[in-house]
Amino acid sequence: MNKQVKLAVAGAVLALGSTAANAGIMIPAGDWTLDIGGIVNAYYTHTNFSGDSPAGAAPLGLGDGDAESTSNITTGLLPNYLSVSGKTRQNDLDVGFTISINPGASTTQAGKQGSHQENRQAFLTFGDKSWGSIKVGKDLGIYASDAILNDMTLLGVGSGAGSLAGNTTTLGRIGTGFMYADWKSQVAYTSPNWNGFSFTAGVTQGWNAVATLATSAGSTERSGSSPAFEAKASYEWAGDVGGKVWTSAMTQKVEGFGAGIGDDRATAWDVGTTVNVAGFGLTGYYGKGDGIGQTLQLFDGFDSTGRSRDSDQWYAQATYTLPGVGTKLGLSYGESTLDGNSVDAFDEIEDSMWTVGAYHPITKHLNLVAEYSQSEREVDSAQAEAKTISLGAILFF
């Protein structure tokens, strides 16, 4: 199974104690060893809406304030995944590649089957265990990647099921506890593992800063005038009390667009930890940004005059594995906030979500999932809420 699918599985195992597979289908092919792996999942979801229609409610799956309920059959936070990787040893270098396709499992319109598919990975690697490895191509972003890989909704649905039916994935806890790491073109270096400590640093494709909030007048669009720089470091340990601590950061210069809007910089940093002991798992996370937005990177990070907006994200998570049966029970809560500036029509946008989940491995590769998530957006005095029940299954191979 390729590196990022393994990371997704590892994150699920870390957060949930799942018995999902950690190896794909290995095929010797001359000088190469091919690895075919992936994920298949689908869920029945039912969402009830209530409250007002505050600015930007749709990204959280909160609807438009008019719908009372909706039911869908869709993929969860993880997309369906088919990945082919290869590795070989040449001229004292470990050389590898990964290419993946990521189709959704939901369609909401007659005769429309092919519009929602992603191609999240296409990268090569080379290196050696003595000095590390270099990655070139498209893969999971560096900043905030550990936040999503330790989220328990990685095996489930979380938020977004109400409005994202027909899309490739739901949102999980993206935007209600952490920023989306996303999938980025990059050149990155990863160090060797020094007794549990390692780090990654890279240059990623610069993105445009985009405005979606209807509460700001005028244009805030800015172009990405330079690459982004991202890095993370972590320390992991094993034993009766095992766990991991990590931190990451990113920065990117953005160019002003329109009269009187100068250049600026979007920055963010985070820190997190997860600890596992005697069947219990505890995870805590905090992130802070300036000009980064609160859900998708560089969305709504700047106001109509070009001033950056502050934001922060946090979540706490507790899980417990039932002895003898392997069922993992989990409870988590998180918030993401975006502070308005003096020209904005809001003081603060706060997105939050409670999730209760049960994740049961019925085979080595197959898990049954039941979740209840209650997400909420508050924009000053306006409030919208979505309550989602999801039932389904996820298979790793």
C-alpha positions in Angstrom: 0.0 0.0 0.0 1.4 3.4 -1.0 2.8 5.9 1.5 -0.2 8.2 1.9 -2.8 5.4 2.0 -0.6 3.8 4.7 -0.6 7.2 6.5 -4.4 7.3 6.3 -4.6 3.7 7.6 -1.9 4.5 10.3 -3.9 7.6 11.3 -7.1 5.5 11.6 -5.2 2.8 13.6 -3.7 5.5 15.9 -7.0 7.2 16.5 -9.3 4.2 16.5 -7.4 1.0 17.1 -8.8 -0.4 13.8 -7.5 -3.7 12.4 -7.5 -2.2 8.9 -4.8 -3.6 6.6 -1.4 -2.1 6.5 -0.2 -3.7 3.4 -1.5 -3.8 -0.2 -1.2 -6.4 -3.0 2.5 -6.9 -3.6 3.6 -7.9 -7.2 7.3 -8.5 -8.1 8.0 -7.0 -11.6 11.6 -7.4 -12.7 13.7 -4.8 -10.9 10.5 -3.3 -9.3 8.1 -4.3 -6.6 4.6 -3.0 -7.3 2.1 -2.3 -4.6 -1.6 -2.0 -5.4 -3.8 -0.8 -2.5 -6.7 1.3 -1.7 -9.9 2.1 0.1 -13.6 1.5 -0.6 -16.3 3.0 1.5 -19.9 4.2 1.5 -22.4 5.5 4.1 -26.1 6.1 4.4 -26.6 9.5 6.0 -29.6 11.5 7.3 -29.2 15.2 8.2 -31.6 17.5 9.9 -31.2 21.2 9.5 -32.3 24.0 11.8 -31.6 27.7 12.5 -30.8 30.7 10.3 -28.7 30.9 7.1 -25.5 32.6 8.2 -22.7 33.6 5.8 -20.9 30.7 4.2 -23.1 28.0 5.8 -23.0 25.7 2.8 -19.3 24.5 3.2 -20.2 22.9 6.6 -23.2 21.1 5.1 -25.6 23.4 7.0 -27.8 24.0 3.9 -29.4 27.3 3.1 -31.6 27.6 6.2 -34.7 26.4 4.3 -34.3 22.6 4.1 -35.6 20.5 7.0 -33.8 17.2 6.3 -32.0 15.2 3.6 -30.8 11.6 3.1 -27.9 10.6 1.0 -25.7 7.6 0.2 -22.1 8.9 -0.1 -18.4 8.4 0.6 -17.1 9.6 3.9 -14.1 11.7 4.8 -11.8 9.3 3.0 -12.5 9.0 -0.8 -12.6 5.7 -2.6 -8.9 5.1 -3.4 -7.1 3.0 -6.0 -3.3 3.5 -5.9 -0.4 1.9 -7.7 3.1 2.4 -6.2 6.4 1.0 -7.2 9.9 0.8 -5.6 13.3 -0.3 -6.5 17.0 0.1 -5.5 19.2 1.7 -8.2 22.7 3.2 -7.9 22.5 3.1 -4.1 19.2 5.0 -4.1 15.7 3.8 -3.1 13.5 5.0 -6.0 9.7 4.9 -5.9 6.5 6.4 -7.4 2.8 6.6 -6.6 -0.2 7.4 -8.8 -3.8 7.3 -7.5 -7.3 7.8 -8.6 -10.1 8.7 -6.2 -13.7 8.2 -7.4 -16.7 9.1 -5.2 -19.5 6.7 -4.4 -22.4 9.1 -4.8 -24.5 10.5 -7.6 -27.5 12.8 -7.3 -28.5 13.4 -11.0 -29.7 11.1 -13.7 -27.2 10.4 -16.4 -24.4 12.1 -14.6 -21.7 9.7 -13.4 -18.2 11.0 -14.1 -17.8 14.6 -12.8 -16.7 13.9 -9.3 -13.3 12.2 -9.3 -10.0 13.3 -8.0 -6.4 12.5 -8.8 -4.8 13.2 -5.4 -1.3 11.7 -5.9 1.3 11.6 -8.7 4.8 11.8 -7.2 8.2 10.2 -7.3 10.7 9.7 -4.4 14.4 9.0 -4.1 16.7 8.7 -1.2 18.5 6.4 1.3 17.8 5.5 4.9 21.1 7.1 5.8 20.2 10.6 4.7 16.5 10.7 4.1 14.3 11.0 1.0 13.1 13.7 -1.5 9.6 13.8 -3.0 8.7 15.5 -6.2 5.1 15.8 -7.4 1.5 16.0 -5.9 0.7 14.6 -2.5 -0.8 15.4 0.9 0.2 18.9 2.1 2.7 19.2 4.9 1.0 21.8 7.2 -1.8 20.3 9.3 -1.4 16.8 7.9 -1.1 15.2 11.3 -4.3 16.9 12.4 -6.4 15.1 9.8 -4.5 11.8 10.1 -5.3 11.6 13.9 -9.0 12.6 13.4 -11.3 9.7 14.4 -13.8 10.6 11.6 -11.1 9.5 9.1 -13.0 6.2 9.1 -16.4 7.9 9.0 -18.3 10.9 7.8 -18.3 13.8 10.2 -19.8 17.0 8.7 -20.8 17.9 5.2 -23.0 15.0 4.3 -26.0 17.3 4.1 -24.7 19.5 1.2 -21.8 17.5 -0.3 -23.8 14.5 -1.7 -22.4 13.7 -5.1 -19.0 15.0 -4.1 -15.9 12.8 -3.7 -15.8 13.1 0.1 -17.5 14.7 3.1 -15.6 17.0 5.5 -15.0 15.0 8.6 -13.7 17.6 11.1 -12.2 19.9 8.4 -13.2 23.4 9.3 -14.5 22.4 12.8 -11.1 21.8 14.5 -8.4 22.0 11.9 -7.5 23.4 8.4 -7.5 21.0 5.4 -3.9 20.0 4.6 -5.2 19.4 1.0 -3.2 17.8 -1.9 -0.4 19.9 -3.2 2.3 20.0 -5.9 5.6 20.0 -3.9 9.3 19.4 -3.6 9.9 18.1 -0.1 12.7 16.5 2.0 12.0 14.0 4.8 14.7 13.2 7.3 15.6 9.7 8.6 13.9 8.6 11.7 16.2 9.3 14.6 14.9 7.2 17.5 11.4 8.5 16.9 12.2 12.0 15.8 11.8 13.1 12.2 11.0 16.2 10.2 9.8 17.2 6.7 10.4 20.5 4.9 9.2 21.5 1.5 8.2 24.1 -1.1 4.6 23.8 -2.3 2.7 25.4 -5.2 1.5 28.9 -4.2 -2.3 29.2 -4.2 -4.5 32.2 -4.8 -6.3 33.8 -1.9 -10.1 33.6 -2.6 -13.0 35.3 -0.9 -16.3 33.5 -0.5 -18.0 35.5 2.3 -21.0 37.5 1.2 -20.6 39.7 4.3 -17.6 41.6 2.9 -18.1 44.2 0.2 -15.7 44.4 -2.7 -13.0 42.1 -4.0 -10.4 40.4 -1.8 -9.0 38.2 -4.5 -5.2 37.9 -4.4 -2.9 35.9 -6.5 -0.2 33.5 -5.2 2.9 35.5 -6.1 5.4 32.9 -4.7 5.6 29.3 -3.6 4.5 28.3 -0.1 7.0 27.0 2.4 5.9 24.3 4.8 7.5 22.1 7.5 6.6 19.7 10.2 8.4 17.8 13.0 7.3 15.0 15.2 8.5 12.6 17.9 6.8 9.2 18.4 7.4 6.6 21.1 6.1 3.2 21.9 5.5 1.2 25.2 2.8 0.8 27.7 2.1 4.5 27.3 2.7 5.2 23.6 2.1 8.4 21.6 3.2 11.2 19.4 3.8 14.9 19.5 4.0 17.1 16.4 4.1 20.7 15.2 3.9 22.2 11.7 3.9 25.6 10.0 3.5 27.2 6.6 3.9 30.7 5.0 3.1 32.1 1.6 3.4 35.6 0.1 0.2 36.7 -1.6 0.0 39.6 -4.1 -2.6 42.4 -3.9 -5.3 42.5 -6.5 -7.0 45.9 -7.1 -6.3 49.5 -6.2 -4.8 50.1 -2.8 -4.3 46.4 -1.9 -0.6 45.6 -1.4 1.3 42.4 -1.0 0.9 40.5 2.2 1.7 37.0 3.7 -0.5 34.2 4.9 1.0 32.2 7.9 -0.1 29.4 10.2 1.3 27.1 12.8 0.0 24.2 14.9 0.8 21.7 17.7 -0.7 18.4 18.7 -0.4 15.3 20.6 -1.9 11.8 20.9 -1.4 9.3 23.8 -2.5 5.7 24.0 -2.7 3.6 27.1 -4.7 0.5 28.2 -7.2 0.8 25.4 -7.7 4.5 25.8 -6.6 7.1 23.3 -6.5 10.9 23.9 -5.7 13.5 21.2 -5.4 17.3 21.6 -4.7 19.8 18.8 -4.4 23.6 18.4 -3.6 25.7 15.3 -3.5 29.5 14.6 -3.3 31.4 11.4 -3.1 34.9 9.9 -4.5 35.3 6.4 -5.0 31.5 6.1 -8.7 31.3 6.6 -10.4 28.6 8.7 -11.4 25.6 6.5 -9.6 25.7 3.1 -6.2 27.3 3.0 -6.3 30.9 1.7 -10.1 31.0 1.5 -11.5 34.0 3.3 -8.2 34.9 4.8 -8.4 38.6 3.8 -11.0 41.2 3.9 -12.2 43.6 1.2 -9.4 46.1 1.9 -6.7 43.5 1.8 -6.2 43.1 5.5 -5.6 39.6 6.8 -8.0 37.9 9.2 -6.9 36.0 12.3 -8.2 32.4 12.8 -7.7 29.5 15.1 -8.7 25.9 15.3 -8.7 23.2 18.1 -10.1 19.8 18.8 -10.1 17.2 21.6 -10.8 13.5 21.2 -11.1 10.5 23.4 -11.5 6.9 22.3 -11.7 3.5 24.0 -11.4 0.0 22.6 -13.8 -2.6 24.1 -11.7 -5.6 25.3 -12.2 -8.8 23.4 -14.4 -7.4 20.5 -12.1 -4.6 19.2 -14.9 -2.1 18.8 -13.6 1.4 19.2 -15.9 4.0 20.8 -15.0 7.7 20.3 -16.1 11.2 21.3 -14.7 14.4 19.9 -15.3 18.1 19.9 -13.7 20.9 18.0 -14.0 24.6 16.9 -12.7 26.8 14.2 -13.0 30.6 14.4 -12.4 33.4 11.9 -12.2 37.0 13.3 -13.8 39.8 11.3 -12.0 43.1 10.7 -13.5 46.6 11.0 -14.8 46.6 7.4 -16.5 43.2 7.8 -20.2 42.7 8.5 -19.4 40.2 11.2 -17.3 40.1 14.4 -16.6 36.4 14.5 -17.5 33.2 12.6 -17.4 30.1 14.8 -17.8 26.6 13.4 -18.0 23.7 15.9 -18.9 20.0 15.9 -19.6 17.2 18.3 -19.1 13.6 17.0 -19.9 10.3 18.7 -18.8 7.2 16.8 -18.5 3.4 17.0 -16.0 1.7 14.7 -16.1 -2.1 14.6 -13.7 -4.3 12.7 -15.5 -7.4 11.4 -12.5 -8.7 9.5 -8.9 -7.8 9.2 -9.7 -5.3 6.4 -13.4 -4.4 6.9 -14.9 -2.0 9.4 -18.5 -1.1 10.1 -19.1 2.5 11.2 -21.9 4.3 13.0 -21.6 8.1 13.7 -23.6 11.0 15.0 -22.3 14.5 14.3 -23.8 17.8 15.3 -22.2 20.8 13.5 -23.0 24.4 14.1 -22.1 27.8 12.6 -22.5 31.0 14.6 -22.1 34.4 12.9 -22.7 36.9 15.6 -26.4 36.5 16.4 -27.2 34.2 13.5 -26.9 30.4 13.9 -27.3 27.3 11.8 -27.2 23.7 12.8 -26.9 20.3 11.1 -27.4 16.9 12.9 -26.2 13.9 10.9 -26.5 10.2 11.5 -24.4 8.0 9.3 -24.1 4.2 8.9 -21.8 2.4 6.6 -18.6 0.4 6.0 -15.0 1.0 5.0 -12.6 -1.6 3.4 -8.8 -1.2 3.3 -6.8 -3.4 1.0 
